[in-house]
């Protein structure tokens, strides 16, 4: 779906992309990185809106330098920034975008109605966009990206500014874009949990370089670690510490993470040992479950001698750092 080879973008004082090489297959793919990691720069290069300093890139088999207009015919784009005219309705705006993409008037009207219904704006489609909530505006941006029935949509931070309910609804819509219509999706975010639950594959970049590209299922598979949480009692005010001491005395490897105990599961007998330790201390068992990897671990060292890779906070904006370096 997307291929880059040594893709580099330099500005006078900043390197936004640094020899980025990756291959992205069809499906729902998450591009994760902090603000300033190079996500938006990559999308603009893929759309042919920004020239790379070095390297090559192709989208749907089309070269981004030679075939920019052909790429934009087949790709939908939902920008991160505010870009909607406030004094027109959603129907007028999405219809205009459909006509701009080359659809005849009748087909454009039909596609506009269908797309606004799909994103949940059918009842509100004739109201001026200026009176919409942030969540409704995000849905309009998604609708205009889908109205011409593209093969691929690029969604840049689609949950920006949304409350938890709005984020959940947007993530469900994104998933349905692929499951209901077979359209591939590349979605960017700096929120790791969003991509973990939405995407089939995750590409992680930081400082314009590739950290990891891996299927979500492979990375979030179950570990050999069990998470145990227990209650306290008058006899044992710190129940977790008491259980930890008992397990260590039984030869079980355990690590305390606050009130949560992370127990290494060597074999089936480990479960019995934990149960007996909790019961023997007269404590209650809140939960005992197999732990799964989280995408946040992509930013932790993978070898004992590796250096931690920083995941920059949301306050850092693209272009506010020095030249990128390879982690």
Backbone as a ProteinNet text record, in pm:
[ID]
protein_1_A
[PRIMARY]
XXXXXXXXXXXXXXXXXXXXXXXXXXXXXXXXXXXXXXXXXXXXXXXXXXXXXXXXXXXXXXXXXXXXXXXXXXXXXXXXXXXXXXXXXXXXXXXXXXXXXXXXXXXXXXXXXXXXXXXXXXXXXXXXXXXXXXXXXXXXXXXXXXXXXXXXXXXXXXXXXXXXXXXXXXXXXXXXXXXXXXXXXXXXXXXXXXXXXXXXXXXXXXXXXXXXXXXXXXXXXXXXXXXXXXXXXXXXXXXXXXXXXXXXXXXXXXXXXXXXXXXXXXXXXXXXXXXXXXXXXXXXXXXXXXXXXXXXXXXXXXXXXXXXXXXXXXXXXXXXXXXXXXX
[TERTIARY]
82.5	0	86.7	186	279.6	420.7	513	653.5	738.8	834.7	933.5	1072.5	1167.9	1306.1	1400.3	1463	1556.8	1494.1	1368.4	1296.5	1344.9	1386.2	1442.3	1380.9	1347.4	1300.6	1375.7	1453.3	1530.6	1478.1	1470.8	1447.1	1577.6	1586.7	1714.5	1772.8	1688.7	1741.7	1686.4	1604.5	1536.4	1536.7	1557.7	1537.2	1407.9	1303.7	1173	1164.6	1225.3	1233.2	1378.4	1426.1	1567.4	1585.1	1600.7	1626.6	1521.4	1396.1	1286.5	1257.9	1267.8	1238.9	1133.8	1021	915.5	823.7	750.8	647.9	521	410.7	282.4	184.5	130.5	36.7	-106.8	-200.4	-340.9	-398.3	-500.1	-563.5	-578.5	-589.7	-593.4	-458.7	-380.8	-243.6	-231.7	-171.3	-149.1	-7.2	5.1	135.5	146.6	227	230.8	364	355.7	473.6	427	513.3	477.3	459.6	398.2	392.9	536.2	568.3	704.5	783.7	722.2	795.6	810.5	732.7	741.4	621	511.6	395	328.3	299.9	231.7	319.5	449	540.8	535.8	535.2	528.5	400.2	286.7	159.8	160.5	212.9	216.4	306.7	415.2	501.8	429.7	359.1	286.4	177.3	118.9	14.4	70.5	201.9	262.6	249.1	218.6	202.3	331.6	430.5	557.7	667.9	773.9	884.1	982.1	1026.7	1128.2	1265.2	1355.3	1493	1572.1	1546.1	1613.7	1519.8	1553.9	1480	1360	1288.4	1174.1	1055.4	934.3	812.6	709.4	626.8	517.3	392.6	277.4	147.7	62.5	12.8	-67.2	8.5	140.2	223.8	256.7	215.3	238.1	346.1	437.6	546.6	493.7	533.8	478.6	525.9	637.3	688.2	619.3	613.3	557.5	405.5	345.9	203.7	120	155.5	83	-65.5	-103.8	-246.7	-321.4	-258.8	-322.8	-339.8	-239.7	-250.3	-368	-383.2	-490	-627.5	-635.1	-762.3	-805.9	-709.5	-739	-727	-688.4	-663	-749.6	-805.6	-875.6	-785.6	-801.9	-714.5	-797	-779.4	-842.9	-733.9	-723	-614.8	-638.6	-530.4	-539.3	-598.6	-563	-598.2	-742.7	-792.3	-925.3	-926.9	-1019.3	-1015.3	-1154.2	-1260.2	-1395.5	-1455	-1524.8	-1591.6	-1713	-1723.9	-1830.7	-1968.9	-1977.9	-2106.6	-2177.8	-2130.7	-2200	-2237.6	-2331.9	-2374.8	-2281.6	-2292.7	-2212.3	-2243.6	-2371.7	-2410.4	-2344.6	-2349.2	-2289.3	-2139.2	-2072.2	-1926.8	-1885.1	-1944.8	-1906.4	-1944.3	-2059.4	-2098	-1995.3	-1950.6	-1848.4	-1720.6	-1678.5	-1557.1	-1575.5	-1696.4	-1723.9	-1715.3	-1769.5	-1762.4	-1618.5	-1541	-1401	-1321	-1363.8	-1292.8	-1332.4	-1430	-1464.1	-1595.7	-1671	-1798.8	-1904.1	-1988.5	-2100.5	-2196.6	-2276.5	-2361	-2453.3	-2521.3	-2615.8	-2544.2	-2432.6	-2356	-2298.6	-2256.3	-2199.9	-2304.7	-2429	-2535.4	-2565.7	-2570.8	-2599.6	-2488	-2364.2	-2249.9	-2244.2	-2277.2	-2275.5	-2375.1	-2497.3	-2599.9	-2557.6	-2506.1	-2464.9	-2349.8	-2253.2	-2135.8	-2171.3	-2254.4	-2294.9	-2378.5	-2455.8	-2529.8	-2432.2	-2329.9	-2232.6	-2159	-2124.1	-2048.7	-2140	-2271.2	-2363	-2405.4	-2405.9	-2444.5	-2567.2	-2639.6	-2749.2	-2856.1	-2890.7	-2996.1	-2951.6	-2822.6	-2769.6	-2707.1	-2730.5	-2653.1	-2679.9	-2792.8	-2824.5	-2791.7	-2738.5	-2700.6	-2564.7	-2542.6	-2410.4	-2303.1	-2188.7	-2080.7	-2031.8	-2041.4	-1995.6	-2064.3	-2184.2	-2256.7	-2235.1	-2145.7	-2119.4	-2025.6	-2036.7	-1940.6	-1811	-1706.2	-1578.3	-1593.2	-1668.9	-1689	-1760.2	-1859.9	-1932.4	-1842.2	-1756.5	-1663.7	-1565.5	-1519.7	-1429.5	-1499.4	-1628.6	-1704.7	-1720.6	-1735.6	-1742.2	-1609.8	-1499	-1368.2	-1350.4	-1399.7	-1392.2	-1479.9	-1599.1	-1690.8	-1630.2	-1568	-1511.3	-1392.8	-1327	-1217	-1267	-1393	-1448.1	-1540.4	-1588.2	-1700.7	-1670.1	-1545.8	-1514.3	-1472.9	-1502.2	-1476.3	-1329.1	-1236.6	-1093.9	-1051.8	-933	-874.5	-805.4	-765.8	-688.6	-726.7	-738.9	-758.2	-645.1	-596.6	-493.9	-559.7	-563.3	-631.6	-527.5	-513.6	-411.4	-472.8	-440.4	-490.9	-642.7	-721.1	-866.4	-940.5	-878.2	-948	-907.4	-833.6	-790.9	-909.7	-904.6	-1007.8	-1134.4	-1140.5	-1262.8	-1259.4	-1377.8	-1387.3	-1383	-1374.5	-1362.1	-1471.2	-1596.6	-1705.8	-1686.6	-1651.6	-1628.4	-1513	-1406.6	-1293.4	-1336.4	-1413.1	-1459.7	-1542.4	-1631.2	-1716.6	-1634.5	-1536.2	-1450.9	-1368.3	-1315.9	-1237	-1322.7	-1447.5	-1539.1	-1564.8	-1583.5	-1603.9	-1483.6	-1364.3	-1242.4	-1232.7	-1264	-1257.5	-1357.9	-1477.6	-1581.8	-1548.7	-1467.2	-1425.1	-1361.3	-1284.6	-1218.5	-1310.5	-1377.4	-1457.8	-1580.9	-1645.3	-1768.7	-1743.4	-1635.9	-1614.6	-1484.1	-1400.2	-1275.8	-1173.2	-1188	-1092.2	-979.3	-856.3	-742.5	-727.6	-673.4	-663.2	-522.4	-465	-344	-383	-379	-423.7	-307.5	-284.1	-176.6	-232.3	-152.3	-191.4	-68.9	-76.5	25.2	-30.4	-155	-218	-207.7	-119.8	-87.6	-207.1	-289.3	-401.5	-502.5	-520.7	-615.1	-576.5	-449.2	-405.6	-403	-376.1	-371.7	-505.4	-616.2	-748.8	-811	-751.5	-813.4	-740.9	-608.6	-528.5	-484	-464.5	-409	-257	-198.8	-53	-14.2	98.8	143.8	285.2	304.3	436	472.2	586.4	627.9	747.3	734.9	846.9	873.5	997.9	1036	1154.5	1144.8	1251.8	1273.6	1167.9	1178.3	1239.8	1267.9	1325.7	1230.7	1243.9	1157.6	1208	1117.7	1151.1	1106.8	984.7	931.6	813.6	797.9	681.1	638.7	519	479	327.9	274.2	130.2	89.8	-28	-76.4	-95.2	-147.2	-172.4	-43.1	63	190.9	245.7	234.5	296.4	217.6	85	3.8	-34.6	38.7	9.4	37.5	-18.6	-3.6	142.7	181.6	317	318.9	435.1	448	446.6	374.1	363.1	217.1	191.7	56.6	44.1	-62.4	-88.8	-179.4	-137.5	-212.4	-239.6	-365.1	-402.2	-484.3	-449.4	-516.5	-567.8	-655.3	-706	-611	-632.3	-559.3	-644.7	-583.7	-657.4	-597.1	-665.9	-611.4	-477.6	-466.8	-342	-232.2	-271.1	-174.1	-221.3	-188	-232.6	-184.5	-69.8	-19.4	-21.5	-139	-156.7	-61.3	-34.6	53.6	193.6	245.2	379.7	384.6	276.9	273.2	272.9	193.2	187.9	321.6	380.4	509.7	614.4	618.5	715	689.3	560.8	527.3	566.5	544.5	578.7	729.5	801.9	948	999.3	939.2	977.9	949.1	852.3	819.1	900.3	991.1	1076.1	1014.5	908.5	842.8	901.2	936.4	988	870.9	877.9	767.8	824.3	755.8	794.8	674.4	696.1	587.5	581.2	460.8	436.4	324.7	362.1	260	187.4	56	-22.8	-43.9	13.5	0	126.1	109.2	221.3	231.5	349.4	374.9	453.2	387.9	442.7	485.8	608.6	656.4	593	527.3	460.6	555.5	610.9	703.8	628.7	520.2	435.3	300.2	212.5	76.8	75	178.5	179.9	190.2	236.8	248.8	113.3	7.8	-126	-168.2	-138.7	-173.2	-93.6	33.3	117.6	63	21.1	-35.2	-164.7	-250.4	-378.7	-355.4	-264.6	-239.1	-179	-91.6	-29.5	-134.1	-224	-328.4	-423.9	-466.2	-559.3	-494	-366.9	-296.8	-281.2	-275.6	-263.8	-400	-507.7	-641.7	-680.9	-625	-653.6	-752.6	-814.2	-904.4	-831.5	-870	-808.5	-895.4	-843.8	-918.3	-912.5	-794.2	-779.2	-648.7	-651.7	-534	-548	-471.7	-492.5	-360.3	-361.9	-243.8	-221.6	-100.8	-71	-42.4	-79.5	-52.7	41.5	118.5	203.9	116.9	172.1	108.5	198.3	139.1	218.7	316.6	285.6	377.4	515.6	523.1	651.6	740.2	684	767.3	873.3	846.9	938.4	1032.4	1032.4	1124.9	1239.4	1352.1	1465.1	1426.7	1477.1	1448.1	1560.8	1676.8	1789.2	1844.5	1912.9	1960.5	2049.9	2127.2	2220.1	2166.3	2038.3	1980.8	1948.2	1951.1	1916.5	1767.2	1699.2	1556.6	1532.3	1423.6	1384.1	1276.8	1296.9	1197.8	1073.7	957.7	833.5	791.7	807	787.6	641.5	620.9	485.8	410.2	278.3	192	228	296.6	321.8	426.4	507.5	611.6	553.2	574.2	520.2	628	585	678.4	755.7	888.3	972.5	1029.6	996.4	1045.1	1168.8	1226.8	1341.8	1457.3	1571.5	1689	1682.8	1793	1797.7	1775.9	1704.2	1675.4	1800.9	1807.7	1918.8	1864.1	1935.4	1889.6	1897.9	1787.3	1792.8	1887.4
-120.2	0	126.2	129.1	241.7	187.9	244.9	206	331.3	334.1	441.8	381	451.1	403.5	520.9	515.1	620	759.5	769.9	896.2	996.9	1113.7	1216.1	1351	1426.5	1563.3	1653.3	1744.1	1836.8	1978.4	2050.2	2193	2260.8	2391.7	2457.1	2416.7	2398.7	2366.1	2236.3	2166.3	2046.9	1937	1813.4	1697.4	1629.9	1640.8	1586.4	1436.4	1389.3	1246.5	1213.4	1103.4	1070.7	929	917.3	790	683.5	722.3	633.7	532.5	404.5	296.7	205.7	188.5	101.4	55.4	-50.8	-104.2	-121.5	-67.4	-75.6	-152.5	-261.6	-346.7	-295.7	-341.6	-301.6	-342.9	-270.5	-295.5	-166	-176.6	-58.6	-50.4	49	61.3	189	177.2	291.6	343	472.3	538.8	616.7	568.3	626.3	695.3	805.1	883	1009.5	1068.6	1191.6	1304.4	1413.2	1533	1576.9	1592	1625.4	1506.8	1388	1268.4	1258.5	1335.3	1332.2	1272.8	1246.9	1181.4	1267.2	1392.8	1479.9	1508.3	1521.6	1542.2	1423.5	1302.7	1183	1181	1213	1211.5	1312.4	1431.1	1533.6	1492.5	1423	1372.8	1263.6	1174.8	1066.8	1120	1233.9	1294.5	1378.8	1395.3	1478.7	1626.7	1662.9	1803.7	1865	1780.7	1826.1	1742.2	1808.1	1737.4	1685.9	1562.2	1506	1561.1	1565.6	1608	1497	1372.7	1256.1	1136.9	1032.6	908	903.4	792	768.9	720.6	738.2	688.8	660.7	560.3	529.5	495.5	527.6	499.9	427.1	309.5	227.9	203.3	189.7	163.6	285.2	403.8	527.4	610.3	665	745.5	880.9	924.2	1047.3	1172.1	1163.2	1279.4	1291.4	1182.9	1186.4	1178.3	1108.1	1073.7	1132	1251.4	1311.3	1326.3	1373	1393.5	1260.2	1156.4	1024.1	966.5	990.3	943	1009.7	1140.5	1213.2	1175.5	1122.4	1072	945.9	867.7	736.7	734.7	847.9	853.5	962.8	935	1035.8	1086.2	1212.1	1272.8	1351.1	1319.4	1392.3	1467.1	1599.4	1674.1	1690.5	1716.2	1734.1	1869.4	1973.6	2109.3	2145.1	2252.4	2304.2	2358.1	2311.1	2348.4	2361.5	2361.4	2358.9	2499.3	2532.9	2663.5	2666.4	2766.7	2765	2798.8	2864.2	2917.9	2830.9	2707.5	2615.9	2490.4	2416.4	2293.4	2178.4	2070	1951.1	1896.2	1899.6	1849.6	1931	2062.8	2148	2124.7	2114.6	2100.1	1964.3	1857	1722.9	1703.7	1760.3	1754.3	1826.8	1942.4	2017.6	1934.4	1868.3	1786.9	1666.9	1612	1500.8	1546.1	1664.2	1717.4	1750.3	1802.9	1833.6	1707.5	1595.5	1470.4	1409.4	1472.1	1426.9	1352.9	1338.5	1267.6	1354.7	1298.4	1373.5	1418	1521.5	1581.5	1480.5	1398.4	1302.4	1200.9	1149	1051.8	1116.5	1242.7	1314.3	1334	1366.7	1384.9	1252.9	1144.8	1014.6	972.8	989.9	953.3	1040.7	1168.1	1258.7	1213.6	1182.6	1137.6	1007.3	913.1	783.7	800.4	884.8	900.7	971.9	1076.7	1145.5	1054.5	966.9	869.3	774.1	732.6	638.7	699.5	827.3	888.5	944.8	925.9	965.6	1110.8	1173.5	1315.2	1336	1231.8	1245	1341.3	1334.4	1420.4	1566.6	1588.6	1724	1779.5	1715.6	1746	1883	1946.7	2076.5	2194.5	2166.8	2275.1	2332.7	2464.4	2521.9	2457	2430.7	2362.4	2443.4	2576	2660.4	2631.4	2574.2	2541.1	2399.6	2326.9	2188	2180.2	2071.2	2041.3	1991.9	1980.6	1930.1	1790.6	1704.9	1569.1	1566.7	1653.4	1659.2	1710.8	1808	1858.6	1750.7	1669.7	1560.2	1460.4	1439.9	1348.7	1406.1	1538.7	1601.6	1581.4	1600	1580.5	1436	1342	1201.8	1175.9	1236.3	1216.4	1266.1	1384.4	1436.8	1352.5	1281.4	1193.2	1064.3	1028.1	901.3	916	1038.1	1055.1	1008.3	1012.9	971.1	824.9	747.2	603.4	572.2	620.3	598.5	455.9	417.8	288.8	296.3	415.7	437.3	572.5	579.9	709.1	731.7	855.1	895.9	986.8	944.3	1016.9	1069	1200.9	1262.9	1307.2	1234.7	1263.7	1283.7	1184.4	1201.8	1218.6	1185.6	1198.6	1324	1413.2	1536.4	1616.2	1657.5	1743.1	1671.9	1539.5	1465.8	1416.2	1410.6	1353.1	1200.6	1126.8	980	912.2	957.5	896.6	925.8	1050.4	1087.3	1010.4	987	908.8	766.2	706.8	569.7	560.8	656.5	655.7	674.3	764	786	661.2	595.5	474.5	363.3	353.7	254.4	286.3	414.5	454.7	418.3	444.3	414.9	265.9	185.1	39.8	-3.7	56.8	19.3	63.2	166.5	208.6	91.1	13.4	-102.1	-224.7	-255.8	-377.8	-369.3	-250.7	-237.1	-206	-133.2	-85.8	-133.9	-201.6	-252.8	-145.6	-26.8	81.8	69.2	72.4	67.7	201.5	197.4	316.3	327.6	447	480.3	592.3	564.5	662	697.1	826.9	869.7	907.8	887.3	924.9	926	1006.4	998.3	924.8	875.5	801.5	652.2	584.2	445.9	352.5	373.8	284.1	284.5	399.3	407	311.1	310.6	228.5	81	52.4	-86.5	-155.2	-81.1	-141.8	-128.1	-48	-18.5	-81.2	-90	-120.4	-266.2	-313.9	-447.3	-446.7	-332.4	-321.7	-183.6	-175.3	-48.4	-18.3	104.7	154.9	265.2	252.6	348.4	427.4	560.3	645.9	745.5	785.1	884.5	961.8	1092.5	1173.5	1149.1	1108.3	1086.2	954.1	865.8	735.8	625	508.7	394.6	320.1	302.8	223.1	78.8	58.6	-77.1	-77.9	-185.7	-209.2	-353.1	-371.4	-504.7	-513.3	-635.1	-652	-634	-574.7	-552	-683.9	-785.2	-914.3	-977.2	-968	-1025	-953.9	-822.1	-749.6	-760.1	-762.8	-763.8	-904.6	-1005	-1141.4	-1158.5	-1263.7	-1287.8	-1313.4	-1267.3	-1287.9	-1402.9	-1435.5	-1536.4	-1470.1	-1360.6	-1287.8	-1279.6	-1303.3	-1297.9	-1174.9	-1099.8	-983.1	-1025.6	-996.2	-1035.7	-912.1	-895.7	-785.5	-841.9	-802.7	-857.3	-744.1	-778.5	-682.6	-673.6	-574.2	-561.9	-619.5	-634.6	-679.5	-612.3	-626.6	-568	-631.1	-759.6	-830.4	-793.4	-768.3	-733.3	-604.6	-487.4	-360.3	-342	-397.9	-395.7	-538	-576.1	-713.4	-752.5	-658	-688.5	-723.7	-648.1	-675.7	-811.2	-845.3	-973.5	-1089.5	-1079	-1183.7	-1193.6	-1078.5	-1076.2	-1151.9	-1125.4	-1193.2	-1344.1	-1382.2	-1524.1	-1595.2	-1529.9	-1591.1	-1603.8	-1500.2	-1506.6	-1621.4	-1639	-1748.3	-1884.5	-1890.5	-2017	-2038.4	-1943.7	-1959.2	-1907.2	-1825.6	-1769.2	-1630.5	-1602.8	-1470.9	-1373.4	-1263.4	-1167.6	-1027	-933.2	-792.6	-709.8	-616.3	-528.3	-406	-376.7	-256.9	-179.9	-101.9	-38.8	-146.6	-149.2	-251.3	-374.7	-374.9	-488	-573.6	-704.2	-797.1	-863.7	-860.8	-925.2	-1052.6	-1165.8	-1296	-1371.2	-1420.6	-1502.6	-1640.9	-1684.7	-1814.8	-1915.9	-2002.1	-2104.8	-2227	-2263.6	-2375.2	-2360.8	-2460.7	-2453.2	-2443.7	-2496.8	-2496.4	-2355.1	-2258.7	-2120.8	-2066.2	-2101.9	-2053.6	-2105.1	-2233.1	-2290.9	-2224.4	-2193.3	-2129.6	-1992.5	-1915.7	-1783	-1795.1	-1885.8	-1905.4	-1941.4	-2034.3	-2078.9	-1967.2	-1885.6	-1775.8	-1673.5	-1638.1	-1539.6	-1594.2	-1719	-1778.9	-1795.7	-1836.1	-1857.1	-1730.4	-1615.6	-1487.1	-1428.4	-1495.8	-1448	-1324.3	-1308	-1191.5	-1226.8	-1124.7	-1144.7	-1125.5	-1202.4	-1193.5	-1106.8	-990.5	-899.6	-947.4	-980.4	-1033.8	-1110.7	-1206.6	-1286.3	-1319	-1251.3	-1264.6	-1264.2	-1330.7	-1331.6	-1192	-1142.5	-1008.1	-1010.8	-901.6	-888.1	-770	-780.1	-667.1	-546.1	-426.5	-303.8	-233	-156.3	-89.2	10	60.4	153.8	92	-42.3	-108.2	-95.9	-51.6	-26.1	79.3	164.1	273	239.3	111.4	68.3	-9.5	-22.2	-96.6	-241.5	-297	-435.1	-529.3	-476.4	-557.3	-495.1	-573.8	-520.5	-398.3	-389.8	-279.4	-167.7	-178.8	-75.1	48.7	162.9	288.4	315.6	366.9	397.1	498.1	476.2	569	660.4	791.9	881.4	891.7	896	923.8	1062.2	1158.1	1297.9	1327.3	1423.9	1459.3	1532.9	1551.5	1613.4	1759.4	1824.4	1966.6	1996.5	1896.7	1923.4	1919.7	2021.6	2032.2	2002.1	1955.9	1924.8	2050.2	2034	2145.6	2216.3	2167.7	2235	2168.6	2072.2	2001.8	2017.6	1968	1969.3	1856.6	1834.3	1730.8	1595.2	1510	1375.9	1292.1	1196.4	1101.8	962.5	865.5	727.1	673.3	617.4	564.6	445.2
0	0	0	88.3	97.1	112.7	38	48.3	51.7	143	143.9	149.3	90.2	87.5	116.9	233.6	277.8	266.8	301.9	287.1	391.8	344.9	432.7	399.7	503.1	485.8	582.8	527.7	609.7	591.6	701.9	701.8	744.6	735.9	769.6	904.6	1005.2	1138.1	1194.8	1117.6	1169.3	1063.9	1106.1	1019.3	1063.5	981.2	1018.1	992.8	883.8	853	823.8	878.5	868.8	813.7	680.4	612	649.6	642.1	681.2	571.3	603.5	509.8	572.4	503.1	556.3	444.6	470.8	381.4	462.5	413.7	483.5	396	450.3	378.3	395.2	310.5	324.4	459.2	503.9	632.5	709.2	841	927.6	997.8	960.8	1009.6	1092.6	1209.4	1295.6	1282	1268.2	1266.1	1395.3	1487.5	1621.1	1645.5	1716.7	1752.8	1820.7	1900.4	1969	1869.1	1913	1829.4	1801	1673.7	1635.7	1587.1	1583.2	1541.6	1390.6	1313.9	1168.6	1099.3	1173	1115.6	1008.4	1041.1	945.4	823.7	845.8	733.1	638.3	692.9	608.9	527.5	588.3	516.3	401.7	424.6	319.9	203.9	233.8	126.5	48.3	118.5	51.6	-40.2	-5	-87.2	-201.1	-205.6	-308.8	-281	-156.2	-119	-68.5	-40.4	13	-50.8	-95.2	-161	-56.4	-72.8	16	-20.7	75.5	49.4	-18.2	24.6	-32.1	-23.1	-97.3	-88.8	-181.2	-173.6	-261.6	-180.3	-235.6	-172.9	-281.2	-256.9	-348.7	-268.6	-326.1	-265	-368.3	-334	-425.3	-555.8	-545.2	-661.4	-745	-699.8	-774.5	-705.8	-783.3	-729.5	-683.5	-563.5	-506.9	-581.2	-650.3	-724	-859.7	-934.3	-1070	-1073.2	-975.6	-985.2	-871.5	-824.6	-712.8	-737.9	-856.1	-884.5	-890.1	-945.4	-950.5	-810.4	-724.4	-586.5	-517.2	-535.2	-467.2	-519.8	-644	-694.9	-619.6	-573.2	-514.2	-361.7	-304.8	-160.1	-98.3	19	96.7	208	244.7	345.1	445.3	571.9	681.2	756.3	738.3	803.1	952.8	1023.4	1168.4	1204.8	1129.9	1169.1	1132	1190.8	1160.3	1017.8	935.8	793.6	732	812.8	758.2	750.9	642.4	631.5	724.2	810.3	910.8	858	742.1	697.9	594.8	573.8	483	560.8	507.2	574.3	539.5	616.8	589.2	450.4	413.5	281.4	169.9	183.3	80.2	68.5	182.9	180.8	125	175	129.5	-17.7	-59.1	-200.3	-287.4	-241.7	-316.3	-330.5	-223	-228.4	-320.5	-322.8	-414	-559.5	-589.2	-724.9	-762.7	-667	-692.2	-726.5	-674.3	-701.7	-835.6	-903.7	-1037.1	-1050.2	-941.2	-949.8	-1018.4	-1106.6	-1164.6	-1054.9	-1083	-979.9	-913.3	-991.1	-933.8	-845.3	-893.5	-815.1	-690.2	-703.5	-589	-479.8	-519.8	-420.6	-349	-423.6	-363.2	-268.4	-312.9	-229.1	-103.4	-117	-1.5	104	61.8	156.6	224.9	146.8	203.1	301.9	266.1	351.7	481.4	474.6	596.6	686.9	626.7	706.9	776.4	704.7	761	880.6	873.9	984.6	1093.8	1080.1	1185.9	1184	1065.9	1056	967.7	937.4	841.6	891	1020.6	1073.9	1083.7	1092.9	1110.2	982.6	870.8	750.1	690.3	723.5	664.1	756.1	872.9	964.1	925.4	945.1	917.8	1005.3	946	1017.5	1136.6	1128.7	1238.2	1370.2	1366.3	1488.4	1536.4	1471.5	1508.4	1628.7	1703.5	1809	1744.8	1826.7	1775.1	1717	1785.2	1735.1	1601	1582.6	1455.3	1343.8	1375.9	1274.3	1231.2	1325.9	1290.2	1197.6	1218.9	1133.2	992.1	982	849.6	776	847.2	784.4	738.8	818.3	778.3	656.3	654.4	541.8	410.3	411.2	286.6	239.7	333.7	294.8	230.3	260.2	212.2	92.3	63.4	-28.2	-169.6	-214.3	-351.5	-361.3	-254	-251.9	-281.9	-197	-222.1	-188.7	-234.1	-197.4	-61.8	-24.3	97.8	156.8	290.3	355.1	455.5	459	553.3	656.4	780.1	886.7	984.9	991.1	1074.6	1207.2	1314.6	1449.6	1450.5	1407.5	1394	1526.1	1639	1768.1	1843.9	1780.3	1846.5	1898.7	2024.3	2081.5	2123.4	2110.1	2143	2287.2	2349.3	2482.7	2471	2582.5	2573.8	2492.4	2507.4	2430	2281.1	2249.2	2110.3	2048.6	2127	2076.3	2044.5	2135.3	2112.5	1985	1965.2	1846.2	1719.7	1723	1606.3	1574.8	1676.9	1654.8	1594.5	1638.9	1580.2	1433.1	1401.3	1261.8	1176	1228.1	1152.8	1123.6	1222.6	1202.8	1095.8	1097.9	1001.9	859.7	845.9	711.6	638.2	710.9	648.5	643.7	755.5	759.6	669.7	662.4	584.8	437.3	407.7	270.9	207.4	284.7	229.1	197.2	256.6	234	335.4	288.2	379.1	449.7	571.1	655.5	712	701.1	776.2	871.2	1000.9	1101	1191.7	1213.1	1300.7	1437	1539.5	1674.1	1763.9	1869.9	1974	2095.6	2087	2196	2166.4	2237.2	2206.1	2220.5	2323.8	2347.3	2234.5	2169.1	2057.8	1946.3	1911.7	1800.5	1838.6	1964.8	2009.9	1989.2	2008.9	1999.7	1861.8	1773.3	1644.7	1526.6	1534.1	1415.2	1408.7	1286.2	1263.5	1274.6	1243.1	1235.9	1288.4	1352.1	1407.9	1360.5	1310.9	1272	1369.8	1434	1536	1485.5	1485.8	1447.7	1559.8	1571.4	1670.7	1615.9	1617.8	1562.2	1414.6	1343.5	1200	1160.7	1257.7	1227.1	1270.1	1209.7	1237.9	1361.2	1459.1	1576.7	1560	1514.9	1502	1407.2	1333.9	1250.1	1274.6	1331	1376.1	1386	1366	1378.7	1524.4	1544.5	1680.5	1754.1	1684.9	1748.5	1798.9	1719.8	1761.3	1883.6	1882.9	1992.2	2122.2	2114.4	2235.2	2279.3	2232	2274.1	2423.8	2481.3	2624.1	2659.4	2777.8	2826.3	2926.7	2975.1	3080.1	3217.7	3227.6	3354.1	3394.6	3521.9	3575.8	3666.8	3647.7	3731.3	3846.3	3969.4	4088.5	4172.7	4214.9	4303.3	4418.5	4540.9	4658.4	4746.5	4840.9	4938.2	5057.4	5142	5267.6	5380.4	5498.2	5616.3	5738.6	5853.3	5975.9	6011.1	5987.8	6018.6	5921.4	5796.4	5692.2	5622.8	5678.7	5618.5	5475.7	5443.1	5305.5	5252.7	5200.2	5155.2	5043.6	4951.5	4838	4886.5	4986.2	5038.1	5107	5178.3	5247.8	5148.5	5044.1	4943.6	4870.4	4841.3	4772	4853.7	4985.1	5070.7	5074.4	5080.6	5085	4955.8	4843	4714.2	4697.7	4737.1	4729.3	4816.1	4935.3	5022.6	4963.3	4869.4	4802.8	4675.6	4646.5	4528.5	4399.3	4411.1	4292.8	4265.4	4139.5	4101	4089.2	4163.5	4165.1	4173.9	4105	4106.4	4148.5	4239.8	4284	4194	4143	4062	4130	4234.8	4317	4396.5	4386.7	4455.8	4369.6	4251.5	4161	4167.4	4175.4	4175.9	4039.6	3979.2	3851.3	3877.8	3858.4	3895	3769.7	3765.9	3655.5	3664.8	3556.9	3554	3492.6	3576.3	3526.6	3476.1	3545.7	3502.6	3572.1	3554.8	3609.6	3761.7	3827	3972.9	4030.4	3949.3	3998.1	4040.8	3966.1	4000.7	4138.1	4165.2	4295	4406.4	4379.9	4481.7	4518.7	4417.3	4443.6	4522.2	4482	4551.8	4698.4	4721.7	4858.8	4944	4882	4957.5	4998.6	4907.1	4937.4	5043.9	5027.4	5123	5259.9	5262.7	5388.7	5470	5402	5471.1	5507.4	5466.1	5496.4	5417.9	5298.6	5215.2	5104.4	5046.9	4934.3	4802.5	4703.2	4570.7	4481	4440.6	4353.8	4210.2	4163.6	4027	4014.8	3925.1	3890.9	3742.5	3658.7	3515.5	3440.3	3326.5	3240.2	3184.6	3197.8	3149.9	3001.1	2931.9	2790	2767.9	2658.9	2623.3	2589.6	2604.9	2560.5	2462.2	2372.6	2270.4	2332.2	2453.4	2517.1	2534.5	2540.1	2557.1	2434.5	2323.6	2206.6	2236.2	2334.9	2365.3	2480.4	2519.9	2623.3	2560.3	2627.6	2572.4	2545.7	2434.8	2401.5	2442.1	2477.7	2521.7	2650	2732	2859.5	2846.4	2737.1	2723.3	2635.7	2594.9	2508.7	2590.9	2526	2591	2574.2	2676.3	2662.7	2551.4	2479.4	2374.7	2429.1	2432.7	2492.2	2404.9	2469.4	2398.5	2439.9	2350.8	2385.7	2417.7	2502.1	2544.7	2436.4	2462.4	2363.6	2338.5	2436.5	2422.6	2317.9	2277.5	2179.6	2040.4	1965.7	1831.4	1728.8	1612.6	1506.3	1467.7	1461.2	1426.2	1547.4	1670.7	1789.8	1847.6	1777.7	1828.1	1731.6	1770.6	1684.1	1584	1514.6	1413	1477.5	1404.5	1456.5	1450.6	1539.9	1538.6	1549.2	1501.5	1504.4	1645	1702.7	1838.3	1843.9
[MASK]
+++++++++++++++++++++++++++++++++++++++++++++++++++++++++++++++++++++++++++++++++++++++++++++++++++++++++++++++++++++++++++++++++++++++++++++++++++++++++++++++++++++++++++++++++++++++++++++++++++++++++++++++++++++++++++++++++++++++++++++++++++++++++++++++++++++++++++++++++++++++++++++++++++++++++++++++++++++++++++++++++++++++

